Amino acid sequence: MTIDHGTYMPITYIITAAARAGAEVVIAPDLAHFGTGYTAMTLACGLLVPTGLIPRRPQRS
């Protein structure tokens, strides 16, 4: 799935789409692309940005 500057997809939609697709990582141009939502993204899958990989975090029970 490709999301570019012309795609309307709030962070919650991106997280849901990644989780449903079973994505291992989402590639983003930088953390500013997600704002503070990047922490929620890492509950669904890893996040790859130019500074490196932010791994998926295990969900708390």
Backbone hydrogen bonds, N-H to C=O, Kabsch-Sander energy under -0.5 kcal/mol:
donor,donor_aa,acceptor,acceptor_aa,energy
4,D,2,T,-0.5
7,T,4,D,-2.0
9,M,7,T,-0.9
13,Y,10,P,-1.1
14,I,10,P,-1.9
15,I,11,I,-2.7
16,T,12,T,-2.1
17,A,13,Y,-2.7
18,A,14,I,-2.5
19,A,15,I,-2.4
20,R,16,T,-2.6
21,A,17,A,-2.0
22,G,18,A,-0.7
22,G,19,A,-0.7
23,A,18,A,-2.5
26,V,46,G,-1.6
28,A,48,L,-2.7
33,H,30,D,-1.2
34,F,31,L,-1.7
35,G,31,L,-1.4
37,G,34,F,-1.7
38,Y,35,G,-1.2
39,T,36,T,-1.4
40,A,37,G,-0.5
41,M,37,G,-2.0
42,T,38,Y,-1.7
43,L,40,A,-1.6
44,A,40,A,-0.6
44,A,41,M,-1.5
45,C,41,M,-2.2
46,G,24,E,-2.5
47,L,54,I,-2.6
48,L,26,V,-2.8
49,V,47,L,-0.6
49,V,52,G,-2.3
52,G,49,V,-2.5
54,I,47,L,-2.9
57,R,42,T,-3.6
